């Protein structure tokens, strides 16, 4: 597809079939999980985080926020 997984997933989920409540906002945030901006406080601003990561830092998020794990390449 040539697009980041986060962008494709957000666009798909935001569609009416997956998101029947238009008040729910689905936003893609694409970047390196090891960047300083992606600390625990960053993720705590969200009610739910959906990730497709396969590293220990991603697993650590579960202790601090609601996380839905999805497949990864």
SEVEX-698272 format. One record per residue (C-alpha): x, y, z; residue number from 1. Coordinates in steps of 0.001 Angstrom, whole numbers, plus 524288, in hexadecimal, padded with zeros to 5 digits. Layout:
BEGIN
<rec><X>X</X><Y>Y</Y><Z>Z</Z><num>NUM</num></rec>
...
% end
This chain:
BEGIN
<rec><X>80000</X><Y>80000</Y><Z>80000</Z><num>1</num></rec>
<rec><X>80B58</X><Y>8092E</Y><Z>80255</Z><num>2</num></rec>
<rec><X>8054D</X><Y>80F40</Y><Z>80E8D</Z><num>3</num></rec>
<rec><X>80876</X><Y>80D58</Y><Z>81CF9</Z><num>4</num></rec>
<rec><X>80064</X><Y>802D7</Y><Z>823CD</Z><num>5</num></rec>
<rec><X>7FB7C</X><Y>80CFD</Y><Z>82D82</Z><num>6</num></rec>
<rec><X>7F5EA</X><Y>81590</Y><Z>822C5</Z><num>7</num></rec>
<rec><X>7EF28</X><Y>80A5A</Y><Z>81BC5</Z><num>8</num></rec>
<rec><X>7E9AE</X><Y>804A7</Y><Z>82864</Z><num>9</num></rec>
<rec><X>7E45D</X><Y>811B9</Y><Z>82D36</Z><num>10</num></rec>
<rec><X>7DDAC</X><Y>8147E</Y><Z>82046</Z><num>11</num></rec>
<rec><X>7D7A7</X><Y>806EF</Y><Z>8201C</Z><num>12</num></rec>
<rec><X>7D2E8</X><Y>8075A</Y><Z>82E2E</Z><num>13</num></rec>
<rec><X>7CD6F</X><Y>81522</Y><Z>82CC3</Z><num>14</num></rec>
<rec><X>7C42D</X><Y>81008</Y><Z>82237</Z><num>15</num></rec>
<rec><X>7B5FA</X><Y>80E52</Y><Z>8264A</Z><num>16</num></rec>
<rec><X>7B6A3</X><Y>7FF66</Y><Z>825F1</Z><num>17</num></rec>
<rec><X>7C0D3</X><Y>7FF0F</Y><Z>830CF</Z><num>18</num></rec>
<rec><X>7BD9D</X><Y>80BAE</Y><Z>837E0</Z><num>19</num></rec>
<rec><X>7AEEF</X><Y>80DC8</Y><Z>838BC</Z><num>20</num></rec>
<rec><X>7B07A</X><Y>81928</Y><Z>84252</Z><num>21</num></rec>
<rec><X>7B51F</X><Y>82575</Y><Z>83B30</Z><num>22</num></rec>
<rec><X>7B95E</X><Y>82B60</Y><Z>84843</Z><num>23</num></rec>
<rec><X>7C466</X><Y>8216B</Y><Z>8491E</Z><num>24</num></rec>
<rec><X>7D0E3</X><Y>826F1</Y><Z>8435D</Z><num>25</num></rec>
<rec><X>7DAC6</X><Y>81DA4</Y><Z>83D7C</Z><num>26</num></rec>
<rec><X>7E815</X><Y>823BD</Y><Z>83B14</Z><num>27</num></rec>
<rec><X>7F467</X><Y>81DE4</Y><Z>8355B</Z><num>28</num></rec>
<rec><X>8012C</X><Y>820F2</Y><Z>83C23</Z><num>29</num></rec>
<rec><X>80CA8</X><Y>81BDD</Y><Z>8344D</Z><num>30</num></rec>
<rec><X>81AB5</X><Y>81C1E</Y><Z>838CC</Z><num>31</num></rec>
<rec><X>82583</X><Y>814FA</Y><Z>83FD9</Z><num>32</num></rec>
<rec><X>820E6</X><Y>80FD9</Y><Z>84D1D</Z><num>33</num></rec>
<rec><X>82E7A</X><Y>812C4</Y><Z>85279</Z><num>34</num></rec>
<rec><X>82D6A</X><Y>82163</Y><Z>84F97</Z><num>35</num></rec>
<rec><X>82D58</X><Y>82979</Y><Z>85C04</Z><num>36</num></rec>
<rec><X>81FC7</X><Y>82EF5</Y><Z>858D2</Z><num>37</num></rec>
<rec><X>819CA</X><Y>82172</Y><Z>85A84</Z><num>38</num></rec>
<rec><X>81B51</X><Y>8207A</Y><Z>8693A</Z><num>39</num></rec>
<rec><X>810ED</X><Y>81AC0</Y><Z>87236</Z><num>40</num></rec>
<rec><X>80ABC</X><Y>8282E</Y><Z>8744C</Z><num>41</num></rec>
<rec><X>808B5</X><Y>8296C</Y><Z>865AA</Z><num>42</num></rec>
<rec><X>800C2</X><Y>81CF3</Y><Z>86552</Z><num>43</num></rec>
<rec><X>7F91E</X><Y>8200C</Y><Z>871AE</Z><num>44</num></rec>
<rec><X>7F1FC</X><Y>82AF7</Y><Z>86A80</Z><num>45</num></rec>
<rec><X>7EA6A</X><Y>820A5</Y><Z>862C9</Z><num>46</num></rec>
<rec><X>7DEE8</X><Y>8187B</Y><Z>86768</Z><num>47</num></rec>
<rec><X>7E3B6</X><Y>80CF8</Y><Z>85F5C</Z><num>48</num></rec>
<rec><X>7F00A</X><Y>809EA</Y><Z>857A8</Z><num>49</num></rec>
<rec><X>7F02A</X><Y>8004E</Y><Z>84C53</Z><num>50</num></rec>
<rec><X>7FDC4</X><Y>7FC00</Y><Z>848A2</Z><num>51</num></rec>
<rec><X>80482</X><Y>7F2F6</Y><Z>83F1F</Z><num>52</num></rec>
<rec><X>811BF</X><Y>7F316</Y><Z>845B1</Z><num>53</num></rec>
<rec><X>81A1F</X><Y>7E77B</Y><Z>8493E</Z><num>54</num></rec>
<rec><X>823B9</X><Y>7EC73</Y><Z>85342</Z><num>55</num></rec>
<rec><X>82512</X><Y>7ED48</Y><Z>86208</Z><num>56</num></rec>
<rec><X>821E5</X><Y>7FBC9</Y><Z>862E1</Z><num>57</num></rec>
<rec><X>814E2</X><Y>7F953</Y><Z>85C48</Z><num>58</num></rec>
<rec><X>811FD</X><Y>7EE8E</Y><Z>86607</Z><num>59</num></rec>
<rec><X>8151A</X><Y>7F7CB</Y><Z>87162</Z><num>60</num></rec>
<rec><X>809E7</X><Y>800B0</Y><Z>86D25</Z><num>61</num></rec>
<rec><X>7FFEE</X><Y>7F6CC</Y><Z>871EE</Z><num>62</num></rec>
<rec><X>80340</X><Y>7FA3F</Y><Z>87FF3</Z><num>63</num></rec>
<rec><X>7FF6B</X><Y>80880</Y><Z>87DD7</Z><num>64</num></rec>
<rec><X>7F4B9</X><Y>8096F</Y><Z>87389</Z><num>65</num></rec>
<rec><X>7EA55</X><Y>8012C</Y><Z>86CFF</Z><num>66</num></rec>
<rec><X>7F12F</X><Y>7FA67</Y><Z>861B7</Z><num>67</num></rec>
<rec><X>7EBCE</X><Y>7F20B</Y><Z>856C5</Z><num>68</num></rec>
<rec><X>7F67F</X><Y>7E9DD</Y><Z>8508F</Z><num>69</num></rec>
<rec><X>7F4FB</X><Y>7E72B</Y><Z>84213</Z><num>70</num></rec>
<rec><X>7FD46</X><Y>7DFC4</Y><Z>83855</Z><num>71</num></rec>
<rec><X>80A50</X><Y>7E458</Y><Z>83386</Z><num>72</num></rec>
<rec><X>812D1</X><Y>7E12D</Y><Z>827BE</Z><num>73</num></rec>
% end
